[in-house]
Amino acid sequence: EGGERWLNIANKNPAEVWPLLHAFWQEQGFVIAREEPGIGLMETDWAENRAKLPQDGLRRLFERVGLGGVYSTGERDKFTIRLERNSKGGTDVFFTHRGMKETYADRNKDTTMWQPSQRDTALEAALLGRFMQYLGADEQQIEQALKQQQSAAPRSGDLATLENGHLILRGDQARNWRRVGLALDRIGLSVTAQNTQRQAYLVQVAPAEGEAVRTEQPGFFGRLFGRSSKPAEPQARPEFVVTVQPRGNNASQLVLSNKDGSPYQGADAQTWLSRLYNELR
């Protein structure tokens, strides 16, 4: 649907799909960092794609003497998995990618820090295909599914607008609710609870991303000689509610509020609103 892909599993409810997903991600080499079966949400830990490392003599030498860890791709990936019961009694499964990239923190290039990188939709699609295969689909069926595209996909900018500080979403309310949930996963806001009747998500800034961005890591020679990284200072993580309110005329309004219903006016409010707009437009 537009730029979104998901799996529709017609003959299983979320409780039946959950253990299959758990086993699948472990087989892919990911550690499950968070499980919330009550809201259908699973999250992997950050993982490195070791296949990107060069297969040269120096690396093989380090591996033999137990220093393989000094080699790094400088890239980390994690995934949020969301399960939703659909109207036909089956389960819809969504995979959301987030990435981090290691960059130099100063001109001397002796320390590095982690910065968010762009979402990889191709990687999301590839892993959806792998999960299809895990569930028993054949390669031809998977290839055909991955090539399917909506013929009239909306252009960027058609689905969301900022009007006088308010984020307006175009389209069906159910679709807007689903899109907002996926967008929260992608921009680094952890859903800790949700109320489908009120169409509201309780969110908190994801600790993994916040710590990774703020914590400086030793560079190559620092890792080689055991130089320790600077300890991360504790950071308060704001918590607020994201509500998708029906607006009429086939549109919804996204609202940030405190748990008591008052407007959320944290220093980061406009930042999160802008990031949601960029993800949803």
Phi, psi and omega per residue, in radians:
E1 nan 1.818 -3.045
G2 1.077 -2.152 3.136
G3 -1.649 0.118 -3.089
E4 -1.772 2.463 3.046
R5 -2.231 2.508 3.020
W6 -2.717 2.900 3.099
L7 -1.711 2.363 3.013
N8 -1.880 1.967 -3.139
I9 -1.828 1.840 -2.907
A10 -1.302 -0.485 -2.951
N11 -1.930 0.298 -3.134
K12 -2.410 2.472 3.045
N13 -1.547 2.923 -3.089
P14 -0.972 -0.628 -3.137
A15 -1.125 -0.532 3.113
E16 -1.383 -0.547 -3.114
V17 -1.348 -0.544 -3.017
W18 -0.918 -0.948 -3.121
P19 -1.132 -0.509 3.090
L20 -1.159 -0.728 3.091
L21 -1.117 -0.741 -3.135
H22 -1.026 -0.838 -3.137
A23 -1.167 -0.669 -3.132
F24 -1.047 -0.860 -3.079
W25 -1.190 -0.564 3.070
Q26 -1.173 -0.633 3.089
E27 -1.162 -0.507 3.111
Q28 -1.374 -0.049 3.104
G29 1.604 0.253 3.141
F30 -1.757 2.525 3.024
V31 -1.619 2.316 3.087
I32 -1.376 2.014 -3.065
A33 -1.653 -0.416 -3.069
R34 -2.616 2.368 3.098
E35 -2.338 2.143 3.103
E36 -2.291 1.279 -3.080
P37 -1.055 -0.467 -3.138
G38 -1.096 -0.543 3.096
I39 -1.957 0.195 3.072
G40 1.149 0.746 -3.063
L41 -2.295 2.292 3.111
M42 -2.315 2.520 -3.115
E43 -2.406 2.335 3.085
T44 -1.508 2.871 3.005
D45 -1.421 2.958 3.057
W46 -1.174 2.391 -3.126
A47 -2.421 2.595 3.137
E48 -1.739 2.466 3.056
N49 -1.530 1.663 -3.075
R50 -1.185 -0.279 3.125
A51 -1.131 -0.330 -3.128
K52 -1.423 -0.127 -3.095
L53 -1.310 2.497 3.112
P54 -1.199 2.462 3.129
Q55 -1.679 1.115 -3.099
D56 -1.816 3.042 -3.064
G57 -1.127 -0.648 -3.134
L58 -1.116 -0.716 3.129
R59 -1.123 -0.757 -3.128
R60 -1.098 -0.636 3.104
L61 -1.113 -0.817 3.113
F62 -1.046 -0.708 -3.142
E63 -1.078 -0.697 -3.091
R64 -1.168 -0.577 -3.104
V65 -1.713 0.210 3.039
G66 1.429 0.330 3.134
L67 -1.981 0.485 -3.131
G68 -1.045 -0.426 -3.104
G69 -1.184 -0.247 -3.134
V70 -1.282 -0.342 3.059
Y71 -1.474 2.378 3.136
S72 -2.595 2.542 3.056
T73 -1.330 -0.310 -3.079
G74 1.286 0.292 3.113
E75 -2.354 2.450 3.105
R76 -2.298 2.543 3.120
D77 -2.238 2.566 2.954
K78 -2.504 2.781 -3.085
F79 -2.297 2.467 2.958
T80 -1.855 2.309 -3.113
I81 -1.990 2.223 -3.120
R82 -2.122 2.292 3.100
L83 -1.977 2.361 3.098
E84 -2.355 2.346 3.028
R85 -1.291 2.247 -3.126
N86 -1.659 3.021 -3.024
S87 -1.184 -0.273 -3.120
K88 -1.686 0.142 3.088
G89 1.586 -0.026 3.103
G90 -1.695 -2.805 -3.088
T91 -2.265 2.344 2.998
D92 -1.756 2.362 -3.086
V93 -2.112 2.204 -3.132
F94 -2.061 2.358 3.026
F95 -1.946 2.234 3.128
T96 -2.105 2.180 -3.105
H97 -1.673 2.454 2.914
R98 -2.319 2.460 -3.100
G99 -2.210 2.726 3.044
M100 -2.301 2.522 -3.137
K101 -2.229 2.375 -3.121
E102 -1.467 2.172 3.132
T103 -2.233 2.760 3.131
Y104 -1.193 2.428 -3.092
A105 -1.609 -0.274 -3.126
D106 -2.637 3.048 -3.092
R107 -1.209 -0.468 -3.135
N108 -1.264 -0.270 3.118
K109 1.019 0.591 3.085
D110 -1.825 -0.128 3.017
T111 -2.344 2.684 3.125
T112 -2.271 2.869 3.075
M113 -2.445 2.775 -3.093
W114 -1.696 2.330 3.123
Q115 -2.195 2.532 3.096
P116 -1.065 2.454 3.079
S117 -1.997 3.025 -3.035
Q118 -1.208 2.515 3.055
R119 -1.064 2.415 -3.128
D120 -1.866 1.656 -3.114
T121 -1.202 -0.524 3.106
A122 -1.152 -0.660 3.110
L123 -1.185 -0.692 3.062
E124 -1.011 -0.827 -3.116
A125 -1.118 -0.715 -3.133
A126 -1.095 -0.706 -3.137
L127 -1.284 -0.562 2.997
L128 -1.058 -0.709 3.096
G129 -1.108 -0.705 3.110
R130 -1.116 -0.670 3.132
F131 -1.210 -0.616 3.031
M132 -1.000 -0.790 3.130
Q133 -1.116 -0.679 3.104
Y134 -1.055 -0.583 3.133
L135 -1.460 -0.068 3.047
G136 1.996 0.019 3.124
A137 -1.250 2.599 3.113
D138 -1.559 2.920 -3.034
E139 -1.069 -0.662 -3.129
Q140 -1.132 -0.729 3.126
Q141 -1.120 -0.724 3.138
I142 -1.146 -0.801 -3.134
E143 -1.047 -0.724 3.130
Q144 -1.139 -0.707 -3.134
A145 -1.152 -0.692 -3.115
L146 -1.222 -0.409 -3.133
K147 -1.502 -0.253 -3.099
Q148 -1.173 2.325 3.076
Q149 -2.398 2.604 3.079
Q150 -1.246 2.268 -3.046
S151 -1.177 -0.518 -3.108
A152 -2.060 0.991 -3.126
A153 -1.144 2.347 -3.135
P154 -1.087 2.525 3.070
R155 -1.309 2.686 3.089
S156 -1.026 2.321 -3.122
G157 1.753 -0.241 -3.118
D158 -1.418 -0.372 -2.956
L159 -1.729 -0.270 -3.122
A160 -2.645 2.537 3.067
T161 -2.464 2.661 3.029
L162 -1.766 2.087 -3.114
E163 -2.204 1.920 3.127
N164 0.929 0.735 3.117
G165 1.445 0.039 3.126
H166 -1.894 2.459 3.120
L167 -1.688 2.009 -3.104
I168 -1.845 2.266 3.137
L169 -1.901 2.307 3.107
R170 -1.576 2.564 3.029
G171 1.957 -3.066 -3.081
D172 -1.104 2.475 -3.098
Q173 -1.050 -0.755 -3.127
A174 -1.090 -0.702 3.126
R175 -1.197 -0.708 3.115
N176 -1.082 -0.719 3.093
W177 -1.031 -0.792 3.140
R178 -1.148 -0.771 -3.109
R179 -1.108 -0.670 3.128
V180 -1.139 -0.735 3.101
G181 -1.010 -0.751 3.117
L182 -1.189 -0.681 -3.140
A183 -1.120 -0.686 3.106
L184 -1.043 -0.748 3.108
D185 -1.036 -0.716 -3.016
R186 -1.307 -0.536 -3.069
I187 -1.624 0.013 3.053
G188 1.644 0.494 3.023
L189 -1.913 2.060 -3.117
S190 -1.418 2.212 3.047
V191 -1.395 2.032 3.137
T192 -1.720 -0.328 3.079
A193 -2.853 2.792 3.085
Q194 -2.598 2.622 3.134
N195 -2.194 1.803 -3.060
T196 -1.208 -0.491 3.121
Q197 -1.207 -0.730 3.100
R198 -1.489 -0.124 -3.081
Q199 0.973 0.903 -3.058
A200 -2.297 2.490 3.053
Y201 -2.024 2.310 2.960
L202 -1.605 2.149 -3.010
V203 -2.230 2.771 3.074
Q204 -2.490 2.524 3.115
V205 -1.009 2.236 -3.062
A206 -1.096 2.178 -3.090
P207 -1.144 -0.621 -3.078
A208 -1.077 -0.785 -3.117
E209 -1.215 -0.770 -3.122
G210 -1.053 -0.758 -3.131
E211 -1.208 -0.678 -3.108
A212 -1.154 -0.675 -3.132
V213 -1.250 -0.650 -3.021
R214 -1.517 -0.320 -3.048
T215 -1.649 2.104 3.069
E216 -1.347 2.432 -3.137
Q217 -1.984 2.599 3.081
P218 -1.082 2.537 3.047
G219 -1.319 -2.879 -3.041
F220 -1.003 -0.895 -3.089
F221 -1.254 -0.493 3.042
G222 -1.112 -0.740 3.101
R223 -1.163 -0.660 -3.089
L224 -1.129 -0.735 -3.064
F225 -1.787 0.215 2.994
G226 1.361 0.365 3.117
R227 -1.166 2.277 -3.094
S228 -1.389 2.667 3.095
S229 -1.463 2.822 3.096
K230 -1.230 2.329 -3.128
P231 -1.150 2.503 3.136
A232 -1.388 2.372 3.063
E233 -1.390 2.462 3.129
P234 -1.035 2.394 -3.125
Q235 -2.104 2.268 3.061
A236 -1.205 2.358 -3.110
R237 -1.912 1.925 -3.120
P238 -1.122 2.635 3.131
E239 -2.242 2.352 3.139
F240 -2.714 3.069 -3.072
V241 -1.934 2.361 3.042
V242 -1.959 2.029 -3.096
T243 -1.980 2.409 3.082
V244 -1.843 1.707 -3.022
Q245 -1.644 2.262 3.047
P246 -1.041 2.427 -3.060
R247 -2.082 -0.246 -3.040
G248 1.565 2.890 -3.127
N249 0.971 0.687 3.088
N250 1.001 0.845 -3.131
A251 -2.577 2.831 3.099
S252 -2.356 2.789 3.073
Q253 -2.103 2.282 3.125
L254 -1.628 2.230 -3.048
V255 -2.200 2.347 3.022
L256 -1.766 2.256 -3.119
S257 -2.522 2.874 2.981
N258 -1.376 2.965 -3.105
K259 -1.138 -0.382 3.113
D260 -1.514 0.050 3.105
G261 1.661 -0.192 3.117
S262 -1.299 2.696 -3.119
P263 -1.029 2.393 3.076
Y264 -1.367 2.103 -3.071
Q265 -2.165 0.556 3.076
G266 -1.113 2.794 -3.120
A267 -1.070 -0.388 -3.120
D268 -1.683 0.107 -3.046
A269 -1.018 -0.874 -3.123
Q270 -1.170 -0.560 3.101
T271 -1.093 -0.828 -3.134
W272 -1.183 -0.640 3.115
L273 -1.113 -0.727 3.125
S274 -1.157 -0.706 3.134
R275 -1.175 -0.644 3.072
L276 -1.145 -0.728 3.106
Y277 -1.044 -0.821 -3.128
N278 -1.097 -0.548 -3.141
E279 -1.388 -0.567 -3.002
L280 -1.665 -0.252 -3.061
R281 -1.251 nan nan
